[in-house]
């Protein structure tokens, strides 16, 4: 399950929540109960890895 990072707009508390992709986003801070915003951490890496030499128009020729 993905881990999402949220930051409270009021108290600036940052917390992570493990959620399914189909779950609704968190709306309240777990510390003070005010509104939160989903953030993307700057040090996180994207879970996409491209392998191989690339994609070309000749890779999947139309028949």
Helices and strands as residue ranges (DSSP letters): E 2-8, E 14-19, E 36-39
